């Protein structure tokens, strides 16, 4: 019996020794990790924690910490890209606002100081002022749309809408602008009525953004078109032009928030870089897709794809919207 008690005491002593030894080792490892982590986070270094240990729990902890460090580095990279994009956007917007405001100021000063203008000449100058004011208002509305999208205040009312009429109204709304700029306009809308489930105002905004984009960047080709087509499952709207197109370096970023291709920044081709992003966000919120293909100076096409409504879904829709 005495031997058994003695053996238990020895075993307990060994266990306590191993426990304290392991505890001290773990304490040293944790202290190393803490100091290393402080150094990494203080300098935003891309370094990772490296530690050789037999403790599986410690290895699991290391893996989790390194995963968090990887995520931290990705977040820093995203933040840096956002800052660059924001600075570019602010520069572009400042340019876009300054140009029409400078023209407006010039027209107003001319009207005020030159008393020899006839009433007809004054009307022409005032009409030019109105055009520039509308440009500024359009830019402000674009930022308002962006704010609504970012805050999720843009509530879509999904209805069954006659797509032919929406497309016709959108392209005809730009017809005078296109013809006055010397554009040839091609409209290919089928006689057969095509319906989809969408928000009429949002879809109109998407088409307006795409048409404005074609006018702005397709000026060299002097041709803009819209095509409506369908297959068994989907409906497609193509808005196309024959302008300078989209360069290979810009193709992966054309729908990014605040992105504008640098070579588009000319006096005749200005934009905030938000129109396509807004079009993409609204399209996706209505279960659609948007993509593009571009061969510079041959044809650049933005295609909207929407699923056809299922027959058993018609009963769920509130009404058929008529587009005046």
N, C-alpha and C positions, 0 to 999 in steps of 0.2 A: 504493500500500500504506500509505504514511504517512497519507493522508487517511482510509483505512478505519479505521486504528487510532485516529486522532484522533476520528472520528465515534463509535466505540465508547466511547471515554473520556467523550465528552460525554453520550452516552445513559446510560452507567452513572452519571454524576454526577447527571443529572436524576432517574433512578430512585431513587438514594439520598436525594436531596432530598425527593422525594415520599414515600418510605417514612418518613423521620424526621418529616416534617410530619404524615403520617397517624397515625403512632405517637403524636406529641405530642397530636394532637386526640383520639385514642381514649383516651389516658391522662387527659386533662382530663374527657372524658365519663364515664369509669369512676370518677374521683374524685368528680364531681358525684353520680353515682348512689349511690356508697357513702355519702356524707355525708347525702344525702336519705333513703336507706333507714334509716340509723341514727336519724334524727329521727322517721321514721314509726313505726318499731317501738318506740322509746322512749316514745312517747305513745299507742300503739295508735290512731293517727289513721286515718281512712278515706281519706286523701289517696293519690293514685297518682303514680307516676313519669312525668313529662312531659319529653320530650327530642326536639328536632328533629335528625335525623341522616340522612346519606346512606348510612350503612353498614347494609346489610341484616342483617348478623350482630348489630349493636347493636340494631336494631329488634326482631329475634326475641328477643333477651335481655330487652328491655324488656317485651315481651308476656308472657313466661314469669314474670318477676318480678311484674308486675301481676296475673297470674292467681293466683300464690301469695298476694299481698296480699289479693285477693278471698276466697280460701279462708280466710285468717287471720281476716278480719272475720266470715265466716259461722261459723267455729268459736267466736269470741268471743260472737256472738249466741246460738248454741246453748248455750254454757256459762252465759250469763246466764239463759236460759230454764230450764235445768236447776236452777240455784241457786234460782230463784223457786219452781219446782215442788217441789224438795226441802224448802224451808222451809215451804211450804204443807202438804206431806205430813207433815213432822215435827210441825207444829202440830196437824194432824188426828189423827195417831196418838197424840200426847200426850193429846188430848181423849178419844179413844176408849178409851185405857187408864185414864185418870184416872176416868172416869165409873163403870165397873163396879167398879174398885178402891175408890172412895169408898163405893159402895153395900155392897160386901162388908165393908168396915171398919165401917160403921154397923150392919149385921146382927150381926156378931160382938160388937161392944160391947154391943148390946142383949141378946144372949143371955148374955153374961158378967155384966152388971150387974143385969139384971132377973130376980130369982129367982122371980117369981110366974108365969112362963110355964108352961103345962101341957106335957106331953110332946108332945101333938099340935101345939101352937103352935110349939114348938121345931123340930119336923119341917118345918113350913111354912117357917120362916125358913131352915133349913138347905137346903131345896130351892131357895129363892131364891138363896142363896149359890152353890149348885151351878150354877144357870143363868148367873150372872155370871162364874163361873170358866170356864165353857165359852165365853163370849163372848171372854174374854181369850185362851183357848187357840186359838180360831178365828183371831183376829188374828195371833197368833204363827205359826200354821201357814201363814197367807197370806204372811207375810214369808219363811218357810222355802221355800215354793213359788217365790217370786220369786228367792230366792238360788240355787235349783237351776236355774231358767231362765237367769239371768244367767251362771252358771258352766257352763252346758250339761251339768250333771250329771243332768238329768232324761232318762233314757234310755227312749224309747218302745218298747213291744213291740206292733207292729202285727199284729193278728189279724182274722180274720173274725168279727164279733160280731153277735148278734141285736139290732137297734136297738130293736125294740118293747119288749123286756124291759129294756134299759138305761133307756129313757125312763120306762117304767112304774115301775121301782124308784126312779128319781130323784124323780118327782112324788109318789109315795106316801110317800117319806121326809119330805116337807114337809107332808103332808096334815093331820096333827094340828095342826101349828103354824099352818097357814093357817086351818083351821076355828076354832081357839081365838081367832084374831084377827078372826073374823067375815068372812073372805074366802069368796067363792064360787069353787069350783074347777072348771074346765072341762078335761077330758082327751079328746082326739080322736086315738086310736091305731088304725090300721087292723087288721083281723083278719089280713090277709095278712102273712106274715113278711117283714121287710125287713132285709137285711144290708149292712154296710159294712166296710171295712178301717180299723180304728182301734185305739187303745190303750184298753181298757175303763176303767182307772183315770183316765186323762186325760180321756176323754169324760164320765165321771161328775163329775169336778171342774169341767168346763166348765158342765154343766147345773146343778150346785149353785150355782155363781157367778151364773148367769143367774137362777135361781129366787130366790136371796137378794137379788139386785138388785131383782127385781120386788116382793118382799115389802117391802123397805126403802123403795123410792121409789114403789110403787104403792098405798100404804095408803089414799090418798084415794078410789080407785076401788073398793076392796074386791073386786077380781076378778083372778084369775090363771089363766092357761091354758097348755096345752102341746098342740101339734099336730104330728103326724108325717105327711108327705106325700112324694110322689115323682113324677117324670116319667120319660121314657125315659133320661135321662142322669144325673140327680142325685137325691139324697135331701135333704129339707129338714126341719129341726126348728125350729118357731116357739115361743118362750117369750114370752108377752105379758101385759100388764096394762092397766088403765084408770086409772092414776094420773096424777100431775102431768106426766109425760112429760119430754122433753128440750127445753130451750129452744134457740132458733135459734143463740144465741151459743155454746152448748156443743157443738153437733153435730159440728164439725170436730175436737174435741179429746177426745171421750168415751172413746176407746181409748188415749189417750196415757198414758205411764208416769207414775204418781203424780198424775194429774189427777183432781180431784173438783169437781163443780159447786158453787159457793159457796152457792147457795140451798138445797142439800141438807144443809147443816150444821145440823141441828136435833137436839134430844134424841131425837126419835122416828125420825130417819133419819140414821144414822151409818154411815160406812164409810171404809176406808183409801184408797179410790180405786185399788185394785190389782186388784180382782176381774175387771173387764172387760178390762184389759190382759192378765192371765194367761189369760183365756178366749180372747182373740184370738191370743196367741202359740201356745198349745197347738193351737188349731184349724188354724192355718196350718202347724204342724209335721206335721199329719196330712193335708196336702194339701186342707184345707177352707177355707171363707171364712166370715166373719161380717159381717153388716151389720144396720142397724136402720132402722125408720121410726117416726115419732112424731107423733101429734096429741094435744097435752096434754088430759088428762081425757076423751079418747075412746078411744085405743088406742096403746100403744107396744109394738112387736114387735121382738125380736132373733131373727134367722134364721141358723141354721147350715146351710151347704150343703156336702155331701160328694159326690164322684163315686161313681157305682155301680161296684162291682168288675167288671172284665171277666171273661168266662167263662174265658179261658185263664190268668187270674191265680189262680184258686181253688187250682190244684195247688201254688202256691208258699206257700200259707198253712199254718201249723203245725197249727192245730186250730180248731174252732168253740168259742168260749167260752160257757159256760152261766152266766147271771146268776141267782143264787139269789133 
